[in-house]
Each structure stands twice: as C-alpha cells, then as structure tokens.
C-alpha cells in the first residue's frame, strides 16, 4: 500500500463504510455536527466559494413535512433516522465571496455576475462539499444515508427558497440492524483511468 | 472533539492540507494512483453509478497539448506539476449500471434512458467522486491543485469525446516552495447550518 493514511482511518472513511438504511435510536448531537463541519469546511472549492448550505431537520413537525416529499423507498428510512439533513446549493454564494476570498474580492463581479454561471458553479462545488461532508460524518463515527430520490421542487418550496437548490438529503446516525446491502462492485482502475 | 478519526488523519486530509500551486520534482507513480483509486472507489454515488473518468497526462507531448488550454494563471502550474489528471463525467455511465448495480439492473432503463437526465446525474455524482479523489490524493501523502479555469470545450475536443464532459483538472505531487497561500476564511457553522 502506497498510502500515508493509516489503515484504520482508511477503513473508517472508505473501506468499511457503507451507505446505511437503518439506524439505532442514538441521537446525533449538535456538538457532533459542529465537529464535522469544523473539519470538512477546509475542503477545497473553486475560489473558496463554499456554496453548500445545510438544513438540519430536528423537530417532529419538520420531519412530518419532509417524509411525504421523499420517494416511497426513502420514506421509511427518512422517518426513522436519528437526524436528517437537507444539503442545498446557495446560488447567491457570490455575496459572501469578498469575505471568503480576501486575496481577490473582485471575483464576485469578475466571474459570478450572472445567475446561470453561479448556478452551475454552485451545483458542482456544493457537490464537492457534500462529499467532504459524507466523509466527515464517517470521521465522526457515524454513518450517512445520502438520497437523491425526493421531490426536489417540493423540498425547495417547503424548506428552502428560490436561491437555494436542493442537492441531496442525508440520513445520519449509528448503523442499526441489517444496515447495509452487500457491497456492490466497483469499476477496475483500467476502466476508469486512461493515460496519455 | 467529537470525532472518531484520529487527529493526525484529520490534519492530513483537511486541517493541514492545502490546494498547492508549486511542486517538487518527485514523480507520482502508477502504484500511488492505483492505491488512491482502490481507496476512493468505495465512496458512495447514486445507484452506484460512479461516473467519474480520469485521464492521466503523463507524456510530454500530451502536456504540451494541455497547457495552452489552461487559463493564464493555471498554465505555469500545469506545465510544472509532476502529474496532471483530467477529471471527467461519463454521460453514458448507464451502460455499466447492470454490472455496478446487480440488485437493480433495470435502473439503467428505469431512470437513465434520457441523455439530459444522465448529464445532470453524471455531473453531480462525478463531482462527489472528484472530492473523494482529492481526499484520496491527500491520503497518499500528496497534494492536489484542482482547477476549473481552462477551456472546457477545448479539453473535451482534445482529450475526451462527446460522451465525456470535463469537470476539473488536478495537479498532483509533493508540495514545493511557497506552495500555498495563507488559509482563506471559512463560513461559521451558523452561517451554513440552520435547524428546523
């Protein structure tokens, strides 16, 4: 193995980690979410735009509004997870850029004056941050159940606004009984990587 | 700290890791790239679609074709990096789905029969995988310099085809002199996370 990361960390983050569909009742605390954020906030994005925004669905009332918007297969998982997080892209992220990119405050107007450009950039960069966040959930000793099967327009209307596009919804908690399916196959290196 | 991941691994992957702009001459080997891929291939994507494809630019001839397609600020970095990787989304990823998702081989036709749907899905999921890959580069004790500033249509024409959309280009190697700028600020937890 040519990796500097120790094998236990490799297992925790990737090799032994799984997308889970059942959870124990153990709650996910605000302190855990803070610790995850304080780690993964350092992951790189273009011009440090960091467009990911997160809505934590903690109240029973909010959970009741969310579950009907999930696909049928995702309803019971979302109803039962200790914590559910809505990941969204902030299409107006450029408003924060002067603060986030003090080396080039003009980037806000140089690159991001047009909304369609911002939407494309926020879509890609919030997906990068979603992946860092999934890694961070695992770094906290928790498991993630990311889902894209939901009524995106409905979730945007019910929990977000016109400036925030939902990206995925993630169940978070400790794995429960029969929490994951057998690992699905992955493509071989040579099927993914070519050299020129 | 509420994290299970040990602090050295937190530093390696996030806290002490930086986007780099200079590198030493030490080469990045095929074995290192294999080890990175064999770790990050396990990162989750929707329906295990794993649409990321990677072109490693190793020959001087290919490097000479790539550098002029980079933005001016990225040309010298891309010319000097030990290894340059083009990350792309495979918009025809559904062809591999029956192999990748044996639990639901019908997903290929149920969800992904239309090209625009595939392009959106490949864009988001290849970005997730790009983030896992950046984490993996750091796990290998290397540094990444991801860039979106390049002629996307030109790179697609020169190195890819109509079915593969370039996502980012990543310089890879050991950090050199003055390799990074001071860390830019990050948003506070309360600016990113709301609770309902």
Interface residues (C-beta under 8 A of the other chain):
Chain A: X1 X2 X3 X4 X5 X6 X8 X9 X10 X12 X13 X14 X15 X17 X19 X29 X31 X32 X33 X34 X35 X36 X37 X38 X39 X40 X41 X42 X43 X44 X46 X48 X50 X52 X53 X54 X55 X56 X57 X58 X59 X62 X96 X99 X100 X101 X102 X103 X121 X123 X124 X125 X127 X128 X129 X130 X131 X132 X134 X135 X138 X139 X140 X141 X144 X146 X148 X159 X167 X181 X183 X184 X185 X186 X187 X189 X191 X192 X193 X194 X195 X196
Chain B: X1 X2 X3 X4 X5 X6 X8 X9 X10 X12 X13 X14 X15 X17 X19 X29 X31 X32 X33 X34 X35 X36 X37 X38 X39 X40 X41 X42 X43 X44 X46 X48 X50 X52 X53 X54 X55 X56 X57 X58 X59 X62 X96 X99 X100 X101 X102 X103 X121 X123 X124 X125 X127 X128 X129 X130 X131 X132 X134 X135 X138 X139 X140 X141 X144 X146 X148 X159 X167 X181 X183 X184 X185 X186 X187 X189 X191 X192 X193 X194 X195 X196
